[in-house]
Amino acid sequence: MSPAEALVPGATIVAMLDELEALSTKLAELAGYVRALKDENTQLHAQAAAATAELAGLRAKITAATQRMDALLARLPGEDETAEAKAK
């Protein structure tokens, strides 16, 4: 506010109203950003939960596959058994 505006009460009020309007606009814009960020946060939480569930499922599949492989490997004849079979 200039010194000239300080001498005219009406001009001071107009300047204050203009500043208030600018602040109101900025506040509305900020509120929009906050809403958008909250929505994005909600989506990200849902995606993280889905990824966590998928990861758990994949880990279970890996565990099951490892157990099947271990069982198959246990059924294979060992080196000693193979040598004995060849000797007969």
KOLLOVO-819542 format. One record per residue: residue number from 1; residue in three letters; x, y, z of N, C-alpha, C in turn. Coordinates in pm, 1 decimal. Layout:
% residues N
atom k NUM&r ala&n_x X&n_y Y&n_z Z&ca_x X&ca_y Y&ca_z Z&c_x X&c_y Y&c_z Z
...
% end
This chain:
% residues 88
atom k 1&r met&n_x 85.4&n_y -116.6&n_z 0.0&ca_x 0.0&ca_y 0.0&ca_z 0.0&c_x 90.0&c_y 123.0&c_z 0.0
atom k 2&r ser&n_x 58.9&n_y 214.4&n_z -87.9&ca_x 139.8&ca_y 336.5&ca_z -96.8&c_x 95.2&c_y 436.2&c_z 8.6
atom k 3&r pro&n_x 179.5&n_y 536.5&n_z 38.3&ca_x 139.6&ca_y 639.1&ca_z 136.6&c_x 14.4&c_y 712.8&c_z 95.6
atom k 4&r ala&n_x -5.8&n_y 729.1&n_z -35.6&ca_x -125.3&ca_y 799.5&ca_z -82.4&c_x -250.3&c_y 718.6&c_z -49.0
atom k 5&r glu&n_x -240.7&n_y 586.2&n_z -62.6&ca_x -356.1&ca_y 501.4&ca_z -32.1&c_x -386.8&c_y 504.6&c_z 117.9
atom k 6&r ala&n_x -284.2&n_y 519.3&n_z 198.9&ca_x -304.2&ca_y 523.2&ca_z 343.9&c_x -385.1&c_y 645.0&c_z 384.9
atom k 7&r leu&n_x -379.5&n_y 751.9&n_z 306.7&ca_x -452.8&ca_y 873.6&ca_z 339.4&c_x -598.6&c_y 865.7&c_z 298.2
atom k 8&r val&n_x -632.4&n_y 775.4&n_z 207.0&ca_x -769.5&ca_y 765.0&ca_z 158.1&c_x -830.4&c_y 634.9&c_z 212.0
atom k 9&r pro&n_x -922.3&n_y 645.0&n_z 310.1&ca_x -977.0&ca_y 523.5&ca_z 371.7&c_x -1044.7&c_y 428.9&c_z 272.8
atom k 10&r gly&n_x -1113.7&n_y 480.8&n_z 175.6&ca_x -1182.0&ca_y 395.3&ca_z 77.4&c_x -1083.2&c_y 313.8&c_z -3.1
atom k 11&r ala&n_x -969.7&n_y 375.5&n_z -38.3&ca_x -866.9&ca_y 305.1&ca_z -116.1&c_x -805.9&c_y 193.6&c_z -32.4
atom k 12&r thr&n_x -789.2&n_y 217.9&n_z 95.9&ca_x -733.1&ca_y 115.7&ca_z 184.5&c_x -825.5&c_y -5.1&c_z 191.0
atom k 13&r ile&n_x -953.0&n_y 21.9&n_z 201.4&ca_x -1050.4&ca_y -87.7&ca_z 207.3&c_x -1050.2&c_y -165.3&c_z 76.2
atom k 14&r val&n_x -1044.7&n_y -94.2&n_z -35.8&ca_x -1042.0&ca_y -160.2&ca_z -166.6&c_x -916.9&c_y -246.4&c_z -178.6
atom k 15&r ala&n_x -802.6&n_y -194.6&n_z -136.6&ca_x -678.0&ca_y -271.4&ca_z -142.9&c_x -686.8&c_y -394.4&c_z -53.9
atom k 16&r met&n_x -745.1&n_y -378.2&n_z 63.5&ca_x -758.9&ca_y -491.5&ca_z 154.9&c_x -853.8&c_y -596.3&c_z 97.0
atom k 17&r leu&n_x -962.3&n_y -550.7&n_z 34.4&ca_x -1056.6&ca_y -644.3&ca_z -27.6&c_x -992.3&c_y -718.0&c_z -144.2
atom k 18&r asp&n_x -910.2&n_y -645.8&n_z -223.0&ca_x -838.1&ca_y -709.3&ca_z -334.0&c_x -741.5&c_y -816.2&c_z -280.9
atom k 19&r glu&n_x -672.2&n_y -780.9&n_z -174.1&ca_x -578.0&ca_y -876.1&ca_z -115.6&c_x -653.3&c_y -996.2&c_z -57.6
atom k 20&r leu&n_x -766.3&n_y -970.8&n_z 5.5&ca_x -848.1&ca_y -1078.5&ca_z 60.0&c_x -898.8&c_y -1170.0&c_z -51.8
atom k 21&r glu&n_x -939.7&n_y -1111.7&n_z -161.6&ca_x -986.5&ca_y -1190.7&ca_z -276.8&c_x -872.9&c_y -1277.5&c_z -332.7
atom k 22&r ala&n_x -752.9&n_y -1220.4&n_z -342.3&ca_x -637.6&ca_y -1296.1&ca_z -391.3&c_x -605.0&c_y -1411.5&c_z -297.3
atom k 23&r leu&n_x -610.8&n_y -1385.4&n_z -167.7&ca_x -585.7&ca_y -1490.7&ca_z -70.0&c_x -693.7&c_y -1598.5&c_z -77.0
atom k 24&r ser&n_x -816.0&n_y -1557.4&n_z -97.2&ca_x -926.8&ca_y -1652.2&ca_z -108.9&c_x -906.9&c_y -1742.8&c_z -230.5
atom k 25&r thr&n_x -864.1&n_y -1685.2&n_z -339.8&ca_x -837.3&ca_y -1762.2&ca_z -461.6&c_x -724.9&c_y -1862.2&c_z -438.3
atom k 26&r lys&n_x -619.0&n_y -1816.7&n_z -373.0&ca_x -506.0&ca_y -1906.1&ca_z -343.7&c_x -548.4&c_y -2017.6&c_z -249.1
atom k 27&r leu&n_x -631.8&n_y -1985.0&n_z -151.7&ca_x -679.3&ca_y -2085.1&ca_z -57.0&c_x -765.5&c_y -2190.3&c_z -127.2
atom k 28&r ala&n_x -850.9&n_y -2146.3&n_z -217.4&ca_x -934.3&ca_y -2239.5&ca_z -293.8&c_x -846.5&c_y -2330.8&c_z -379.0
atom k 29&r glu&n_x -744.2&n_y -2274.9&n_z -438.8&ca_x -650.5&ca_y -2353.6&ca_z -520.1&c_x -578.1&c_y -2456.5&c_z -432.2
atom k 30&r leu&n_x -535.1&n_y -2412.4&n_z -315.9&ca_x -467.2&ca_y -2502.0&ca_z -222.3&c_x -561.0&c_y -2614.2&c_z -177.9
atom k 31&r ala&n_x -686.0&n_y -2581.6&n_z -150.7&ca_x -784.0&ca_y -2683.4&ca_z -110.4&c_x -802.4&c_y -2785.1&c_z -222.6
atom k 32&r gly&n_x -801.1&n_y -2739.8&n_z -346.4&ca_x -811.1&ca_y -2831.5&ca_z -461.2&c_x -691.6&c_y -2925.6&c_z -466.5
atom k 33&r tyr&n_x -573.1&n_y -2872.5&n_z -442.4&ca_x -452.4&ca_y -2956.8&ca_z -440.7&c_x -459.9&c_y -3060.1&c_z -328.8
atom k 34&r val&n_x -508.1&n_y -3017.8&n_z -212.4&ca_x -519.4&ca_y -3109.4&ca_z -98.9&c_x -616.5&c_y -3222.8&c_z -132.5
atom k 35&r arg&n_x -730.2&n_y -3190.0&n_z -193.2&ca_x -827.5&ca_y -3293.1&ca_z -231.9&c_x -765.7&c_y -3389.0&c_z -332.9
atom k 36&r ala&n_x -694.7&n_y -3334.7&n_z -431.4&ca_x -631.8&ca_y -3419.8&ca_z -533.4&c_x -527.4&c_y -3511.4&c_z -470.4
atom k 37&r leu&n_x -449.9&n_y -3458.0&n_z -378.0&ca_x -347.8&ca_y -3539.7&ca_z -312.1&c_x -410.4&c_y -3647.8&c_z -224.3
atom k 38&r lys&n_x -520.9&n_y -3615.6&n_z -158.5&ca_x -590.3&ca_y -3716.3&ca_z -77.7&c_x -642.5&c_y -3828.8&c_z -166.1
atom k 39&r asp&n_x -700.2&n_y -3792.1&n_z -281.4&ca_x -749.9&ca_y -3893.4&ca_z -374.5&c_x -635.2&c_y -3981.7&c_z -425.3
atom k 40&r glu&n_x -525.2&n_y -3917.7&n_z -461.5&ca_x -409.5&ca_y -3992.8&ca_z -509.2&c_x -355.1&c_y -4084.2&c_z -399.3
atom k 41&r asn&n_x -352.8&n_y -4034.2&n_z -277.6&ca_x -305.5&ca_y -4113.5&ca_z -164.2&c_x -393.3&c_y -4237.0&c_z -144.3
atom k 42&r thr&n_x -523.9&n_y -4219.2&n_z -156.5&ca_x -616.6&ca_y -4331.7&ca_z -144.0&c_x -589.3&c_y -4435.7&c_z -251.8
atom k 43&r gln&n_x -569.7&n_y -4389.3&n_z -375.1&ca_x -539.8&ca_y -4481.2&ca_z -485.2&c_x -407.2&c_y -4553.5&c_z -461.7
atom k 44&r leu&n_x -309.0&n_y -4482.5&n_z -414.7&ca_x -178.5&ca_y -4544.1&ca_z -390.4&c_x -185.6&c_y -4648.0&c_z -278.8
atom k 45&r his&n_x -264.8&n_y -4620.3&n_z -176.2&ca_x -282.2&ca_y -4718.8&ca_z -68.7&c_x -347.8&c_y -4845.5&c_z -123.6
atom k 46&r ala&n_x -446.9&n_y -4828.1&n_z -210.3&ca_x -514.4&ca_y -4944.3&ca_z -270.3&c_x -416.4&c_y -5023.1&c_z -357.1
atom k 47&r gln&n_x -335.0&n_y -4952.6&n_z -435.0&ca_x -235.9&ca_y -5019.3&ca_z -519.9&c_x -132.5&c_y -5092.9&c_z -435.5
atom k 48&r ala&n_x -90.7&n_y -5031.7&n_z -326.6&ca_x 8.3&ca_y -5095.6&ca_z -238.4&c_x -51.4&c_y -5221.3&c_z -175.7
atom k 49&r ala&n_x -177.5&n_y -5215.0&n_z -135.1&ca_x -242.3&ca_y -5332.6&ca_z -76.8&c_x -253.8&c_y -5444.5&c_z -179.9
atom k 50&r ala&n_x -289.0&n_y -5409.0&n_z -302.9&ca_x -299.1&ca_y -5509.4&ca_z -409.1&c_x -162.3&c_y -5569.9&c_z -439.2
atom k 51&r ala&n_x -58.9&n_y -5487.3&n_z -442.1&ca_x 76.5&ca_y -5536.7&ca_z -468.4&c_x 123.8&c_y -5627.5&c_z -355.7
atom k 52&r thr&n_x 89.9&n_y -5593.2&n_z -232.5&ca_x 127.3&ca_y -5675.9&ca_z -118.1&c_x 58.0&c_y -5812.1&c_z -125.7
atom k 53&r ala&n_x -69.2&n_y -5811.3&n_z -162.1&ca_x -143.3&ca_y -5937.5&ca_z -176.1&c_x -84.9&c_y -6021.4&c_z -289.0
atom k 54&r glu&n_x -51.7&n_y -5957.1&n_z -400.4&ca_x 7.8&ca_y -6029.2&ca_z -513.0&c_x 143.0&c_y -6088.5&c_z -472.8
atom k 55&r leu&n_x 221.3&n_y -6011.8&n_z -400.7&ca_x 351.5&ca_y -6059.4&ca_z -354.5&c_x 336.1&c_y -6181.7&c_z -264.6
atom k 56&r ala&n_x 240.2&n_y -6178.3&n_z -175.4&ca_x 215.9&ca_y -6293.0&ca_z -86.9&c_x 177.7&c_y -6415.6&c_z -169.0
atom k 57&r gly&n_x 94.3&n_y -6396.9&n_z -269.8&ca_x 55.6&ca_y -6508.1&ca_z -356.8&c_x 174.0&c_y -6565.2&c_z -432.8
atom k 58&r leu&n_x 258.5&n_y -6477.2&n_z -483.5&ca_x 377.5&ca_y -6522.8&ca_z -556.6&c_x 474.3&c_y -6596.2&c_z -465.0
atom k 59&r arg&n_x 489.0&n_y -6546.2&n_z -343.6&ca_x 576.3&ca_y -6614.9&ca_z -247.6&c_x 523.3&c_y -6754.2&c_z -215.6
atom k 60&r ala&n_x 391.8&n_y -6766.6&n_z -203.4&ca_x 331.1&ca_y -6897.5&ca_z -176.2&c_x 355.7&c_y -6991.6&c_z -294.0
atom k 61&r lys&n_x 344.7&n_y -6939.8&n_z -416.3&ca_x 371.0&ca_y -7022.9&ca_z -534.1&c_x 516.6&c_y -7068.4&c_z -537.9
atom k 62&r ile&n_x 607.3&n_y -6979.7&n_z -503.7&ca_x 749.4&ca_y -7014.7&ca_z -501.6&c_x 776.3&c_y -7122.1&c_z -396.6
atom k 63&r thr&n_x 715.6&n_y -7106.6&n_z -280.6&ca_x 732.6&ca_y -7206.0&ca_z -174.3&c_x 680.2&c_y -7341.9&c_z -219.5
atom k 64&r ala&n_x 562.2&n_y -7344.5&n_z -280.7&ca_x 503.7&ca_y -7470.4&ca_z -327.4&c_x 591.9&c_y -7532.6&c_z -435.9
atom k 65&r ala&n_x 640.5&n_y -7450.6&n_z -528.9&ca_x 726.5&ca_y -7502.2&ca_z -635.8&c_x 857.3&c_y -7556.7&c_z -578.9
atom k 66&r thr&n_x 912.5&n_y -7489.1&n_z -481.3&ca_x 1036.6&ca_y -7535.6&ca_z -417.9&c_x 1013.9&c_y -7669.9&c_z -348.9
atom k 67&r gln&n_x 900.5&n_y -7682.8&n_z -281.7&ca_x 869.5&ca_y -7809.5&ca_z -215.3&c_x 852.8&c_y -7922.7&c_z -316.8
atom k 68&r arg&n_x 787.9&n_y -7894.3&n_z -428.8&ca_x 771.6&ca_y -7996.5&ca_z -533.2&c_x 906.8&c_y -8036.1&c_z -591.5
atom k 69&r met&n_x 992.8&n_y -7937.3&n_z -614.5&ca_x 1126.2&ca_y -7965.6&ca_z -668.3&c_x 1206.9&c_y -8049.5&c_z -568.9
atom k 70&r asp&n_x 1199.1&n_y -8015.6&n_z -440.9&ca_x 1270.6&ca_y -8092.6&ca_z -338.6&c_x 1221.0&c_y -8237.3&c_z -336.6
atom k 71&r ala&n_x 1089.4&n_y -8254.5&n_z -349.4&ca_x 1033.0&ca_y -8389.6&ca_z -349.7&c_x 1080.1&c_y -8466.7&c_z -473.0
atom k 72&r leu&n_x 1084.9&n_y -8402.5&n_z -588.3&ca_x 1133.2&ca_y -8468.8&ca_z -710.4&c_x 1281.0&c_y -8503.6&c_z -699.3
atom k 73&r leu&n_x 1358.3&n_y -8411.8&n_z -645.2&ca_x 1501.6&ca_y -8437.9&ca_z -628.9&c_x 1526.2&c_y -8553.1&c_z -531.9
atom k 74&r ala&n_x 1442.8&n_y -8564.2&n_z -431.4&ca_x 1457.5&ca_y -8672.2&ca_z -333.7&c_x 1427.5&c_y -8807.6&c_z -397.5
atom k 75&r arg&n_x 1346.2&n_y -8809.6&n_z -501.2&ca_x 1311.6&ca_y -8935.0&ca_z -568.3&c_x 1417.8&c_y -8979.0&c_z -668.0
atom k 76&r leu&n_x 1505.3&n_y -8888.4&n_z -709.8&ca_x 1610.7&ca_y -8925.7&ca_z -804.9&c_x 1712.2&c_y -9016.0&c_z -736.5
atom k 77&r pro&n_x 1763.3&n_y -9111.7&n_z -810.9&ca_x 1864.6&ca_y -9197.2&ca_z -749.5&c_x 1992.9&c_y -9118.8&c_z -725.6
atom k 78&r gly&n_x 2060.7&n_y -9152.0&n_z -616.8&ca_x 2187.1&ca_y -9086.0&ca_z -585.4&c_x 2300.3&c_y -9147.6&c_z -665.7
atom k 79&r glu&n_x 2420.6&n_y -9093.7&n_z -652.9&ca_x 2536.3&ca_y -9144.7&ca_z -727.2&c_x 2567.2&c_y -9288.5&c_z -688.1
atom k 80&r asp&n_x 2556.9&n_y -9321.1&n_z -560.5&ca_x 2584.3&ca_y -9457.2&ca_z -514.5&c_x 2485.2&c_y -9555.7&c_z -575.4
atom k 81&r glu&n_x 2359.6&n_y -9519.3&n_z -578.7&ca_x 2257.2&ca_y -9606.7&ca_z -633.2&c_x 2278.4&c_y -9627.3&c_z -782.1
atom k 82&r thr&n_x 2318.7&n_y -9523.4&n_z -854.1&ca_x 2342.8&ca_y -9532.7&ca_z -997.5&c_x 2462.2&c_y -9624.8&c_z -1024.9
atom k 83&r ala&n_x 2566.5&n_y -9614.8&n_z -946.7&ca_x 2685.2&ca_y -9699.6&ca_z -964.4&c_x 2649.8&c_y -9845.4&c_z -937.2
atom k 84&r glu&n_x 2568.9&n_y -9871.5&n_z -835.7&ca_x 2529.2&ca_y -10008.0&ca_z -802.8&c_x 2444.9&c_y -10066.7&c_z -915.2
atom k 85&r ala&n_x 2356.8&n_y -9986.6&n_z -971.4&ca_x 2270.8&ca_y -10034.0&ca_z -1079.9&c_x 2354.1&c_y -10068.9&c_z -1203.2
atom k 86&r lys&n_x 2457.5&n_y -9991.8&n_z -1231.3&ca_x 2543.3&ca_y -10018.2&ca_z -1346.3&c_x 2627.2&c_y -10143.1&c_z -1323.2
atom k 87&r ala&n_x 2664.9&n_y -10166.9&n_z -1200.9&ca_x 2749.9&ca_y -10282.0&ca_z -1168.7&c_x 2673.4&c_y -10413.9&c_z -1184.0
atom k 88&r lys&n_x 2545.4&n_y -10411.4&n_z -1168.3&ca_x 2465.0&ca_y -10534.3&ca_z -1176.3&c_x 2447.6&c_y -10572.1&c_z -1316.8
% end
